[in-house]
Amino acid sequence: MTNSVWQMLKKRLAAALAVTLTASVVLTGCSSSQPANQAASPASETIKVGILHSLSGTMAISEVSVKDAELMAIEEINAAGGLLGKKIEPVIEDGASNWTTFAEKAKKLLQQDKVATVFGCWTSASRKAVLPVFEENKGLLWYPVQYEGMESSPNIFYTGAAPNQQIVPAVEWLLQNKGKKMFLLGSDYVFPRTANKIIKEQLKAMGGELIAEEYTPLGHTDYSTIINKIKASKPDVVFNTLNGDSNVAFFKQLKDAGITAKDLTTCSVSVAEEEVRGIGAANMEGHLVSWNYYQTTDTPENKEFVKNYKAKYGADRVTDDPIEAAYIAVYLWAEAVKKAGTTDIEQVKEAAKGIEFKAPEGLVKIEGENQHIWKPVRIGEVTADGLIKEIWSTGQTVRPDPYLKTYDWAKGLSN
């Protein structure tokens, strides 16, 4: 090799190394940890949001309609001009009733799709699975279902009931009106087990009696043994925290065993109008539920909501509490974005504090302290047409207390 050729090769190698180092610096800069939505292109003509629910598997019976409500709210906002001059673009993912899949899909929505926020989950198991994903990626989840409390993540807004807005007032009403002996039945995961931990402390404090506590896996369908235990133990109330299509099996088999609401009081906290449709109104008539909203709730906003939902999805469809809580979650996020003037998550969270919205259930408000919602509490009875008639209500919104700090008997539960 001549000296001139060697000098030429050295220059080419030096140039190639410089290009490689420059590319490396650029790539390193792009991979720095940033809030998911801040990586979105400012020139984008849409604002992407994630929709993450079980569209297959045992929880699809409940979550498909929740997804539909979120899409309807997005469509309404877009029809009214969009948000910050842009259309909202939903990116839909199926959690498939599998908690690992929920976490994977949440990561995909935040890191790959760069969504501004996510509306999603139903079970507490799915929420617990995605919570670290949202916290690590500085994302924002709007969770639309009542739950067991004892949680307040800065990366989640909770638009369903905290325990003091559903379970605790329901147990108090049942003790006063239906009897002291309570049989606890639930699916075997975090929500029923934590809910029943709360109920057991409440029973001790209010003179109630725990008759039995039974759990079955999600998707379980044979309740003959448990129904025999209920018959033998003769409780005043079965407090039901079953989730998914297990409720179909339980209530059908309960009726087949000759037990109706006239023979036994049950109170469910995960059975609403949508689930009654799957279970069959004839199997549920007279049984009790506790929620914050029913299709029959008498407000002008609800009449419009029910009319629009049926017009879009069919006259045979029903609205219910999680459907309504999912619908208002989209509007509450949009109001916070408008107030903040940006989809930046930290600014949206700050702007959301104290926001009020005329929801189908009534006027609701975001509690800035814990990112839950002020809501009314309503106990209802399933009617022959599959709807739910309100039989008791707080008459006003109740401040969310996810850790039950305002109850002396609950001290120590959150430890």
C-alpha positions as CSV (number, residue, x, y, z in Angstrom):
1,M,0.0,0.0,0.0
2,T,1.4,3.4,-1.0
3,N,1.6,6.3,1.4
4,S,-0.9,8.3,-0.6
5,V,-3.4,5.5,-0.6
6,W,-2.9,5.0,3.2
7,Q,-3.6,8.7,3.8
8,M,-6.8,8.6,1.7
9,L,-8.1,5.5,3.7
10,K,-7.3,7.2,7.1
11,K,-9.4,10.2,6.0
12,R,-12.3,8.0,4.9
13,L,-12.2,6.0,8.2
14,A,-12.1,9.3,10.2
15,A,-15.2,10.5,8.3
16,A,-17.0,7.3,8.8
17,L,-16.3,7.3,12.6
18,A,-17.6,10.9,12.8
19,V,-20.8,10.0,11.1
20,T,-21.2,7.0,13.5
21,L,-20.6,9.1,16.6
22,T,-23.1,11.8,15.4
23,A,-25.7,9.1,14.8
24,S,-25.1,7.6,18.2
25,V,-25.5,11.0,19.9
26,V,-28.8,11.6,18.0
27,L,-30.2,8.2,18.9
28,T,-29.1,8.6,22.5
29,G,-31.0,11.9,22.7
30,C,-34.1,10.4,21.2
31,S,-34.2,7.6,23.7
32,S,-34.1,9.8,26.8
33,S,-36.9,9.3,29.3
34,Q,-39.7,11.8,28.7
35,P,-43.4,11.8,29.6
36,A,-45.1,9.7,26.9
37,N,-47.3,12.5,25.3
38,Q,-44.4,15.0,25.2
39,A,-42.8,12.9,22.5
40,A,-45.7,13.5,20.1
41,S,-45.1,15.6,17.1
42,P,-46.4,19.2,17.6
43,A,-47.4,19.2,13.9
44,S,-49.8,16.3,14.5
45,E,-53.3,17.0,13.3
46,T,-54.9,14.7,15.9
47,I,-54.6,14.0,19.6
48,K,-54.1,10.3,20.1
49,V,-55.7,8.7,23.2
50,G,-55.7,5.1,24.2
51,I,-58.7,2.8,24.9
52,L,-57.7,-0.3,26.8
53,H,-60.4,-2.8,27.9
54,S,-61.1,-6.5,27.7
55,L,-62.8,-7.0,24.4
56,S,-62.4,-10.8,24.7
57,G,-62.3,-13.2,27.6
58,T,-64.4,-13.4,30.8
59,M,-64.6,-9.6,31.3
60,A,-65.8,-8.7,27.8
61,I,-69.3,-9.0,29.1
62,S,-68.8,-5.8,31.0
63,E,-66.0,-3.9,29.2
64,V,-67.1,-3.8,25.5
65,S,-69.9,-1.4,26.4
66,V,-67.5,0.7,28.5
67,K,-65.3,1.0,25.4
68,D,-68.4,2.0,23.3
69,A,-69.2,4.8,25.8
70,E,-65.7,6.2,25.6
71,L,-65.8,6.2,21.8
72,M,-69.2,7.9,21.8
73,A,-67.8,10.7,24.0
74,I,-64.8,11.1,21.7
75,E,-67.2,11.3,18.7
76,E,-69.3,13.9,20.4
77,I,-66.3,16.1,21.3
78,N,-64.9,15.8,17.7
79,A,-68.4,16.7,16.3
80,A,-68.4,19.8,18.5
81,G,-65.0,21.0,17.0
82,G,-62.5,18.8,18.7
83,L,-60.0,19.7,21.3
84,L,-57.4,22.5,21.0
85,G,-58.3,22.7,17.3
86,K,-57.6,19.0,16.8
87,K,-59.6,15.8,16.5
88,I,-59.2,13.2,19.1
89,E,-58.0,9.9,17.6
90,P,-58.7,6.7,19.6
91,V,-56.1,3.9,19.6
92,I,-58.0,0.7,20.7
93,E,-56.3,-2.2,22.4
94,D,-57.7,-5.5,23.8
95,G,-56.5,-6.4,27.3
96,A,-58.2,-9.8,26.7
97,S,-59.0,-10.3,30.4
98,N,-55.4,-11.1,31.0
99,W,-53.4,-8.8,33.4
100,T,-50.0,-9.4,31.7
101,T,-51.6,-8.4,28.4
102,F,-53.0,-5.3,30.0
103,A,-49.5,-4.2,31.1
104,E,-48.0,-5.0,27.6
105,K,-50.8,-3.0,25.8
106,A,-50.4,-0.1,28.2
107,K,-46.7,0.0,27.5
108,K,-47.4,-0.1,23.8
109,L,-49.9,2.8,24.0
110,L,-47.5,5.0,25.9
111,Q,-44.2,4.2,24.3
112,Q,-45.1,3.4,20.7
113,D,-48.4,5.2,20.1
114,K,-47.4,8.2,22.3
115,V,-51.0,8.7,23.4
116,A,-51.9,11.8,25.5
117,T,-53.9,9.7,28.0
118,V,-55.6,6.3,28.3
119,F,-59.1,5.4,29.3
120,G,-59.2,1.8,30.4
121,C,-59.4,-1.3,32.7
122,W,-62.3,-2.7,34.7
123,T,-60.9,-5.2,37.3
124,S,-58.6,-4.0,40.0
125,A,-56.2,-6.7,38.9
126,S,-55.8,-5.1,35.5
127,R,-55.5,-1.6,37.1
128,K,-52.8,-2.9,39.5
129,A,-51.0,-4.5,36.5
130,V,-50.8,-1.3,34.5
131,L,-50.2,1.1,37.4
132,P,-46.4,0.7,37.4
133,V,-46.4,1.1,33.6
134,F,-48.1,4.4,33.9
135,E,-46.0,5.6,36.8
136,E,-42.7,4.6,35.1
137,N,-43.6,6.1,31.7
138,K,-45.3,9.3,33.3
139,G,-48.5,8.4,31.6
140,L,-52.1,9.1,32.7
141,L,-54.9,6.6,33.1
142,W,-58.6,7.3,33.6
143,Y,-60.1,4.3,35.5
144,P,-64.0,4.1,35.2
145,V,-65.1,1.4,37.7
146,Q,-65.9,1.3,41.4
147,Y,-63.1,-0.3,43.4
148,E,-61.8,-1.3,46.8
149,G,-59.9,1.9,47.5
150,M,-56.6,2.0,49.5
151,E,-54.9,3.5,46.5
152,S,-54.3,7.0,45.0
153,S,-51.8,7.0,42.2
154,P,-50.7,10.4,40.8
155,N,-50.9,8.8,37.4
156,I,-54.6,7.7,37.7
157,F,-57.9,9.5,37.8
158,Y,-60.6,7.4,39.4
159,T,-64.1,8.2,38.0
160,G,-65.9,5.2,39.6
161,A,-66.8,5.0,43.3
162,A,-64.3,4.8,46.2
163,P,-65.5,2.3,48.9
164,N,-67.2,5.1,51.0
165,Q,-69.3,5.9,47.9
166,Q,-70.6,2.3,47.3
167,I,-69.6,-0.6,49.6
168,V,-69.6,1.1,53.0
169,P,-73.0,2.9,52.6
170,A,-74.5,-0.3,51.1
171,V,-73.5,-2.4,54.1
172,E,-74.8,0.2,56.5
173,W,-78.1,0.3,54.7
174,L,-78.4,-3.5,54.6
175,L,-77.6,-3.8,58.4
176,Q,-80.4,-1.3,59.1
177,N,-83.0,-2.7,56.7
178,K,-82.3,-6.4,55.9
179,G,-80.5,-8.0,58.8
180,K,-77.2,-8.6,60.6
181,K,-76.1,-12.0,59.3
182,M,-73.9,-11.6,56.1
183,F,-72.5,-14.1,53.7
184,L,-69.6,-12.7,51.6
185,L,-69.1,-14.2,48.1
186,G,-66.5,-12.9,45.6
187,S,-64.2,-13.6,42.8
188,D,-60.7,-14.5,44.0
189,Y,-58.6,-11.4,43.3
190,V,-57.7,-8.0,44.9
191,F,-61.1,-6.2,44.7
192,P,-63.3,-8.7,46.4
193,R,-60.7,-9.7,49.0
194,T,-60.0,-6.0,49.9
195,A,-63.7,-5.1,49.8
196,N,-64.5,-8.0,52.2
197,K,-61.6,-7.0,54.5
198,I,-63.4,-3.6,54.8
199,I,-66.8,-5.2,55.2
200,K,-65.6,-7.5,58.0
201,E,-64.3,-4.5,60.0
202,Q,-67.5,-2.6,59.4
203,L,-69.6,-5.6,60.6
204,K,-67.6,-5.7,63.8
205,A,-68.1,-2.0,64.4
206,M,-71.8,-2.0,63.5
207,G,-73.0,-5.2,65.2
208,G,-73.1,-7.3,62.1
209,E,-72.3,-11.0,61.9
210,L,-70.0,-12.7,59.4
211,I,-71.6,-16.0,58.4
212,A,-69.2,-17.1,55.8
213,E,-66.6,-15.9,53.2
214,E,-66.2,-17.7,49.9
215,Y,-64.1,-17.0,46.8
216,T,-64.1,-18.6,43.3
217,P,-61.7,-18.0,40.4
218,L,-62.7,-15.5,37.7
219,G,-64.6,-17.3,35.1
220,H,-65.8,-20.0,37.6
221,T,-69.2,-21.4,36.6
222,D,-70.3,-24.1,39.1
223,Y,-71.9,-22.6,42.2
224,S,-73.9,-25.7,43.4
225,T,-71.6,-26.2,46.4
226,I,-71.7,-22.5,47.4
227,I,-75.5,-22.4,47.0
228,N,-75.8,-25.4,49.3
229,K,-73.6,-23.5,51.9
230,I,-75.9,-20.5,51.6
231,K,-79.0,-22.7,52.1
232,A,-77.4,-24.3,55.1
233,S,-76.1,-21.2,56.8
234,K,-79.3,-19.1,56.3
235,P,-77.7,-15.6,56.1
236,D,-79.9,-12.4,56.0
237,V,-77.8,-11.1,53.1
238,V,-75.4,-12.4,50.5
239,F,-73.0,-9.5,49.7
240,N,-71.8,-10.3,46.2
241,T,-68.4,-9.2,44.7
242,L,-68.3,-11.8,41.9
243,N,-67.1,-10.3,38.6
244,G,-67.5,-11.2,34.9
245,D,-69.6,-14.0,33.6
246,S,-69.5,-15.9,37.0
247,N,-72.4,-13.7,37.9
248,V,-74.4,-15.3,35.0
249,A,-73.8,-18.8,36.4
250,F,-74.4,-17.9,40.0
251,F,-77.8,-16.1,39.6
252,K,-79.1,-18.7,37.1
253,Q,-78.1,-21.5,39.4
254,L,-79.5,-19.7,42.4
255,K,-82.9,-19.5,40.7
256,D,-82.7,-23.1,39.6
257,A,-82.2,-24.0,43.2
258,G,-85.5,-22.4,44.0
259,I,-84.1,-19.2,45.6
260,T,-85.4,-15.9,44.5
261,A,-85.1,-12.3,45.9
262,K,-88.2,-13.0,48.0
263,D,-86.3,-15.8,49.8
264,L,-82.9,-14.2,50.1
265,T,-81.5,-10.7,49.9
266,T,-78.4,-10.3,47.7
267,C,-76.6,-7.1,47.1
268,S,-74.1,-6.9,44.2
269,V,-71.5,-4.2,43.5
270,S,-70.4,-5.5,40.1
271,V,-73.7,-6.3,38.5
272,A,-75.4,-3.4,36.7
273,E,-77.8,-3.1,33.8
274,E,-75.3,-4.5,31.2
275,E,-74.7,-7.6,33.4
276,V,-78.4,-8.1,34.0
277,R,-78.8,-8.3,30.3
278,G,-76.4,-11.2,30.2
279,I,-77.8,-12.9,33.4
280,G,-81.4,-12.5,32.4
281,A,-83.9,-10.1,34.1
282,A,-86.0,-13.1,35.2
283,N,-83.0,-14.4,37.2
284,M,-82.2,-11.0,38.8
285,E,-85.6,-9.5,39.5
286,G,-85.8,-8.1,43.0
287,H,-82.1,-8.5,43.8
288,L,-80.3,-5.4,45.1
289,V,-77.3,-3.5,43.8
290,S,-75.3,-0.5,44.9
291,W,-74.0,2.1,42.4
292,N,-73.9,5.9,41.8
293,Y,-75.9,5.9,38.5
294,Y,-78.7,3.9,36.9
295,Q,-80.2,4.1,33.4
296,T,-83.4,5.3,35.2
297,T,-81.6,8.2,37.0
298,D,-83.8,11.2,36.6
299,T,-81.7,14.1,35.3
300,P,-81.9,16.0,32.0
301,E,-78.4,15.1,31.1
302,N,-79.2,11.4,31.6
303,K,-82.2,11.5,29.3
304,E,-80.0,12.9,26.6
305,F,-77.2,10.4,27.3
306,V,-79.5,7.4,27.2
307,K,-81.2,8.6,24.0
308,N,-77.8,9.2,22.2
309,Y,-76.4,5.8,23.4
310,K,-79.4,3.9,22.2
311,A,-79.4,5.8,18.9
312,K,-75.8,4.9,18.3
313,Y,-75.7,1.3,19.5
314,G,-79.2,0.0,19.3
315,A,-82.5,0.3,21.2
316,D,-81.9,-2.9,23.0
317,R,-78.6,-1.6,24.6
318,V,-78.6,-0.3,28.1
319,T,-76.5,2.2,30.0
320,D,-75.1,1.6,33.4
321,D,-72.7,3.0,36.1
322,P,-69.3,2.0,34.6
323,I,-70.5,3.0,31.1
324,E,-71.5,6.4,32.5
325,A,-68.3,6.8,34.5
326,A,-66.2,6.0,31.4
327,Y,-68.2,8.5,29.3
328,I,-67.7,11.3,31.8
329,A,-64.0,10.4,32.1
330,V,-63.4,11.5,28.5
331,Y,-65.3,14.8,29.1
332,L,-63.5,15.5,32.4
333,W,-60.1,14.9,30.7
334,A,-61.2,17.2,27.8
335,E,-62.2,19.9,30.2
336,A,-58.9,19.7,31.9
337,V,-57.0,19.9,28.6
338,K,-59.0,22.9,27.5
339,K,-58.3,24.6,30.9
340,A,-54.6,23.8,30.7
341,G,-54.3,24.6,27.0
342,T,-52.2,21.6,26.4
343,T,-52.2,17.8,26.8
344,D,-49.0,17.9,28.9
345,I,-49.9,15.5,31.7
346,E,-48.6,17.5,34.7
347,Q,-50.4,20.6,33.5
348,V,-53.6,18.6,32.8
349,K,-53.5,17.1,36.3
350,E,-53.1,20.5,37.9
351,A,-55.9,22.0,35.8
352,A,-58.2,19.1,36.6
353,K,-58.4,20.0,40.3
354,G,-62.0,21.1,41.2
355,I,-63.4,20.7,37.7
356,E,-67.1,20.2,37.8
357,F,-69.2,18.5,35.1
358,K,-73.0,18.1,34.6
359,A,-72.9,14.3,34.3
360,P,-75.9,12.0,33.7
361,E,-75.6,11.0,37.4
362,G,-75.7,14.6,38.4
363,L,-73.1,17.3,39.0
364,V,-69.8,15.7,39.7
365,K,-66.5,17.3,40.8
366,I,-62.8,16.1,40.7
367,E,-61.3,16.1,44.2
368,G,-57.8,17.5,43.7
369,E,-56.4,15.9,46.8
370,N,-56.8,12.3,45.5
371,Q,-58.0,12.5,41.9
372,H,-61.3,10.7,42.7
373,I,-64.8,12.1,42.0
374,W,-67.5,13.5,44.3
375,K,-70.5,11.3,43.6
376,P,-74.0,10.5,44.9
377,V,-74.6,6.9,46.3
378,R,-77.7,5.0,45.1
379,I,-79.1,1.6,46.2
380,G,-81.3,0.0,43.5
381,E,-83.5,-3.0,42.9
382,V,-83.5,-4.9,39.6
383,T,-86.9,-4.8,37.9
384,A,-88.7,-7.2,35.6
385,D,-87.6,-5.3,32.5
386,G,-83.9,-5.6,33.4
387,L,-83.5,-2.0,34.5
388,I,-82.8,-0.8,38.1
389,K,-85.1,1.2,40.3
390,E,-83.5,3.5,42.8
391,I,-84.8,2.7,46.4
392,W,-82.4,4.8,48.4
393,S,-80.0,7.6,47.8
394,T,-77.7,10.0,49.7
395,G,-79.4,12.8,47.8
396,Q,-76.1,14.7,47.4
397,T,-72.6,14.0,46.3
398,V,-70.2,12.3,48.7
399,R,-66.6,13.3,49.0
400,P,-64.3,10.4,47.9
401,D,-62.4,8.9,50.8
402,P,-60.4,6.0,49.2
403,Y,-58.4,5.2,52.4
404,L,-61.5,5.5,54.7
405,K,-59.7,8.0,56.9
406,T,-63.0,9.4,58.2
407,Y,-64.1,6.1,59.7
408,D,-62.7,5.2,63.1
409,W,-63.3,1.4,62.6
410,A,-61.2,1.5,59.4
411,K,-58.1,2.7,61.1
412,G,-55.3,0.3,60.2
413,L,-56.9,-1.1,57.0
414,S,-54.6,0.9,54.7
415,N,-51.4,-0.3,56.4
